[in-house]
Amino acid sequence: MIHYTTKHAGEPVLFLHGFLEQGAMFEELTNPLKDFHCIVPDLPGHGKSTDRKEFSMSAMAHAVLELLDHLNIKQAHVVGHSMGAYVAMEMIRRAPERIKSVLFFQSTAGADSPELKDRRDRSIDAVNQNKTRYLRTVINGLFAEETKAQFQPKIDALIEDVLAMEEAAIIGATTGMRNRLDSRELVRDLAIPVGYFLGANDPVLPPERMLEEMKFVGPNNYFMDPKMGHMAHVEAPELANDYLRLWLKSSAQL
């Protein structure tokens, strides 16, 4: 069983973290959500879930569905940050009836472009050459340049947290993201609420890449902050929580 924490009561909400992260990063979002039952796992290879050795998006989705079974949760809203949303899409492929809504929290339903696949391959080479230097570069690169200096203490803490992560898990998750399926058509056909939360200064997911993908959800189902980078739960947790609360309350009523 993957490591997880739960808090509060109400409709279940599953929080899936991104690459090189862990569930604890969501604390500033989940602590105020007292009207919802927040389930926050560490995905395989991340945080305290170090016993799993399969890191494809499908394997991660299987592990999360096992967790929902363990907790006897039939259906949950899903908030997926970055890689977490890729895992959510695989959960929908396997068991669509288990997902009540999905929020792409600074993420995309699209697959990697050929250029991004090449970048993943270079990342794997970088991990093999010098894991610590790679992690420092990647974590720093998740934040908007305009506001990075004010978050440097938090960035340094994130780097320290991830230094213990095994090379095999980093490479395995990178490979899993590179090989993931394109889910844009799947998302368009979903009968459940789908939303997006984005940062206009996201260095990983530029907003212009997302405009076409977001057209089908309508203007009330996405939010873009003009200052945030790729880490809203660190950069602007109060703002992110305000939107998240509105999104979940709206989705829970449908």
C-alpha positions as CSV (number, residue, x, y, z in Angstrom):
1,M,0.0,0.0,0.0
2,I,1.3,3.4,-0.9
3,H,1.7,5.9,2.0
4,Y,-1.2,8.3,2.5
5,T,-2.8,10.8,4.9
6,T,-6.4,11.7,5.3
7,K,-8.2,14.6,7.1
8,H,-11.6,16.1,7.6
9,A,-15.0,14.6,6.5
10,G,-17.4,15.1,3.6
11,E,-17.2,14.3,0.0
12,P,-13.9,12.6,-0.8
13,V,-11.2,14.6,-2.7
14,L,-8.1,12.8,-3.9
15,F,-5.0,15.0,-4.2
16,L,-2.3,13.7,-6.6
17,H,1.0,15.5,-6.4
18,G,3.5,16.1,-9.2
19,F,6.8,14.7,-10.3
20,L,9.5,15.0,-7.5
21,E,6.9,16.0,-5.0
22,Q,5.0,14.3,-2.2
23,G,1.6,14.6,-0.6
24,A,2.8,16.8,2.2
25,M,3.1,19.6,-0.3
26,F,-0.7,20.0,-0.3
27,E,-1.1,20.7,3.4
28,E,-1.7,24.4,2.9
29,L,-4.5,23.5,0.5
30,T,-6.1,20.7,2.4
31,N,-6.0,22.1,5.9
32,P,-8.7,24.7,5.2
33,L,-10.9,22.3,3.3
34,K,-12.8,21.2,6.3
35,D,-16.0,20.4,4.3
36,F,-14.3,17.7,2.3
37,H,-12.6,14.4,3.1
38,C,-9.1,15.0,1.8
39,I,-7.0,11.9,0.7
40,V,-3.4,12.6,0.0
41,P,-1.1,9.8,-1.1
42,D,2.6,9.7,-1.9
43,L,2.7,8.3,-5.5
44,P,5.0,5.3,-6.1
45,G,8.7,6.2,-5.7
46,H,7.9,9.6,-4.1
47,G,7.9,10.6,-0.5
48,K,7.3,7.7,1.8
49,S,6.0,5.3,-1.0
50,T,9.5,3.9,-1.7
51,D,8.6,0.2,-1.8
52,R,6.9,0.3,-5.2
53,K,9.1,-0.3,-8.3
54,E,6.7,0.3,-11.1
55,F,6.5,4.0,-12.2
56,S,4.4,4.2,-15.3
57,M,1.3,6.4,-15.1
58,S,-0.8,3.2,-15.4
59,A,1.1,1.6,-12.4
60,M,0.6,4.7,-10.4
61,A,-3.1,4.8,-11.2
62,H,-3.4,1.2,-10.1
63,A,-1.8,2.0,-6.8
64,V,-4.1,4.9,-6.2
65,L,-7.2,2.8,-7.1
66,E,-6.0,0.2,-4.6
67,L,-5.8,2.9,-2.0
68,L,-9.4,4.0,-2.7
69,D,-10.5,0.3,-2.3
70,H,-8.6,0.1,0.9
71,L,-10.4,3.2,2.2
72,N,-13.8,1.9,0.8
73,I,-14.2,5.0,-1.3
74,K,-16.4,4.4,-4.2
75,Q,-16.0,7.8,-5.9
76,A,-13.9,10.9,-5.4
77,H,-13.1,14.2,-6.9
78,V,-9.5,14.4,-8.2
79,V,-7.1,17.3,-8.0
80,G,-4.0,16.4,-10.0
81,H,-1.0,18.7,-10.0
82,S,1.2,18.2,-13.1
83,M,2.1,14.5,-13.2
84,G,-0.8,13.9,-10.8
85,A,-3.3,14.7,-13.5
86,Y,-1.5,12.2,-15.9
87,V,-2.2,9.6,-13.2
88,A,-5.8,10.7,-12.9
89,M,-6.3,10.2,-16.7
90,E,-5.1,6.6,-16.3
91,M,-7.5,6.1,-13.4
92,I,-10.3,7.3,-15.7
93,R,-9.3,4.8,-18.4
94,R,-9.3,2.0,-15.8
95,A,-12.3,2.9,-13.7
96,P,-14.2,6.0,-14.9
97,E,-17.0,5.4,-12.4
98,R,-14.6,6.2,-9.6
99,I,-14.0,9.8,-10.6
100,K,-16.6,12.5,-9.8
101,S,-14.7,15.4,-11.2
102,V,-11.1,16.2,-12.3
103,L,-9.2,19.4,-11.9
104,F,-6.0,19.9,-13.9
105,F,-4.0,21.8,-11.4
106,Q,-1.3,23.2,-13.6
107,S,-1.4,20.2,-15.9
108,T,-2.5,19.1,-19.3
109,A,-4.4,16.2,-20.9
110,G,-2.0,16.2,-23.8
111,A,0.9,13.8,-24.4
112,D,4.5,14.9,-24.7
113,S,5.5,16.5,-28.0
114,P,8.6,15.0,-29.8
115,E,10.6,17.9,-28.4
116,L,9.4,17.2,-24.9
117,K,10.2,13.5,-25.3
118,D,13.7,14.4,-26.3
119,R,13.9,16.6,-23.2
120,R,12.8,13.7,-21.0
121,D,15.6,11.6,-22.5
122,R,18.2,14.3,-21.7
123,S,16.8,14.5,-18.2
124,I,17.4,10.8,-17.7
125,D,21.0,11.3,-18.9
126,A,21.4,14.2,-16.4
127,V,20.1,12.1,-13.5
128,N,22.7,9.4,-14.4
129,Q,25.5,11.9,-14.5
130,N,24.7,14.0,-11.4
131,K,21.4,13.5,-9.6
132,T,21.8,16.3,-7.1
133,R,22.6,18.9,-9.8
134,Y,19.7,17.7,-11.8
135,L,17.3,18.0,-8.9
136,R,18.4,21.5,-8.0
137,T,18.0,22.6,-11.6
138,V,14.6,21.1,-12.0
139,I,13.1,22.4,-8.8
140,N,14.4,25.9,-9.4
141,G,12.9,25.7,-12.9
142,L,9.4,25.2,-11.6
143,F,9.0,28.7,-10.3
144,A,8.3,32.0,-12.2
145,E,11.5,34.0,-12.7
146,E,9.8,37.2,-11.6
147,T,9.0,35.8,-8.1
148,K,11.6,33.1,-7.6
149,A,13.7,35.1,-5.2
150,Q,11.0,35.4,-2.6
151,F,10.4,31.6,-2.6
152,Q,14.1,30.6,-2.4
153,P,13.9,29.3,1.2
154,K,10.9,27.1,0.2
155,I,12.7,26.0,-3.0
156,D,15.8,25.0,-1.0
157,A,13.6,23.0,1.4
158,L,11.9,21.2,-1.6
159,I,15.3,20.3,-2.9
160,E,16.4,18.9,0.4
161,D,13.2,16.8,0.6
162,V,13.7,15.2,-2.7
163,L,17.5,14.5,-2.5
164,A,16.8,11.1,-1.0
165,M,14.6,10.0,-3.9
166,E,16.2,7.0,-5.7
167,E,17.6,7.4,-9.2
168,A,15.5,4.5,-10.4
169,A,12.3,6.2,-9.3
170,I,13.3,9.5,-10.9
171,I,14.1,7.8,-14.2
172,G,11.1,5.5,-14.0
173,A,8.6,8.4,-13.5
174,T,10.4,10.4,-16.2
175,T,10.0,7.5,-18.6
176,G,6.4,7.1,-17.5
177,M,5.5,10.7,-18.3
178,R,7.3,10.5,-21.6
179,N,5.4,7.4,-22.7
180,R,1.9,8.5,-21.4
181,L,-1.0,8.5,-23.8
182,D,-2.7,11.6,-25.1
183,S,-5.9,12.1,-23.2
184,R,-7.4,15.2,-24.8
185,E,-10.1,13.4,-26.7
186,L,-10.9,11.3,-23.6
187,V,-11.3,14.5,-21.5
188,R,-13.6,16.1,-24.1
189,D,-15.9,13.1,-23.9
190,L,-16.2,13.0,-20.1
191,A,-19.6,13.5,-18.6
192,I,-18.0,14.8,-15.3
193,P,-16.9,18.3,-14.5
194,V,-13.4,19.1,-15.8
195,G,-11.5,22.2,-14.8
196,Y,-8.1,23.9,-15.2
197,F,-6.0,26.0,-12.8
198,L,-3.0,27.6,-14.4
199,G,-0.2,30.1,-13.9
200,A,0.4,32.7,-16.6
201,N,4.2,32.5,-15.9
202,D,4.4,28.7,-15.7
203,P,7.8,27.8,-17.2
204,V,6.7,24.2,-17.6
205,L,3.3,24.7,-19.1
206,P,3.1,28.0,-21.0
207,P,-0.5,29.2,-21.2
208,E,-0.5,29.6,-25.0
209,R,-0.1,25.8,-25.2
210,M,-3.2,25.4,-23.1
211,L,-5.7,27.8,-24.8
212,E,-6.9,25.3,-27.4
213,E,-7.2,22.5,-24.9
214,M,-9.3,24.6,-22.5
215,K,-11.8,25.9,-25.1
216,F,-14.2,23.0,-24.5
217,V,-14.5,23.5,-20.8
218,G,-15.9,27.0,-20.9
219,P,-14.8,30.3,-19.2
220,N,-16.2,29.3,-15.8
221,N,-14.2,26.2,-15.5
222,Y,-10.6,27.5,-15.7
223,F,-8.6,30.1,-13.8
224,M,-5.3,31.7,-14.7
225,D,-3.3,33.7,-12.3
226,P,-1.0,36.4,-13.9
227,K,1.9,35.9,-11.6
228,M,2.2,32.2,-10.7
229,G,4.6,29.7,-12.1
230,H,4.1,25.9,-11.9
231,M,3.8,25.7,-8.1
232,A,0.6,27.5,-7.0
233,H,0.4,25.4,-3.8
234,V,3.7,26.9,-2.8
235,E,3.6,30.3,-4.6
236,A,0.0,31.3,-3.7
237,P,-1.7,28.7,-1.5
238,E,-4.5,31.1,-0.3
239,L,-5.5,32.0,-3.8
240,A,-5.3,28.4,-5.0
241,N,-7.4,27.3,-2.0
242,D,-10.1,30.0,-2.8
243,Y,-10.4,28.7,-6.3
244,L,-10.2,25.0,-5.2
245,R,-13.0,25.5,-2.7
246,L,-15.3,27.1,-5.3
247,W,-14.5,24.4,-7.8
248,L,-15.2,21.5,-5.4
249,K,-18.4,23.0,-4.1
250,S,-19.6,23.5,-7.6
251,S,-18.6,20.0,-8.7
252,A,-20.1,18.4,-5.6
253,Q,-23.5,19.9,-6.4
254,L,-23.7,18.3,-9.9
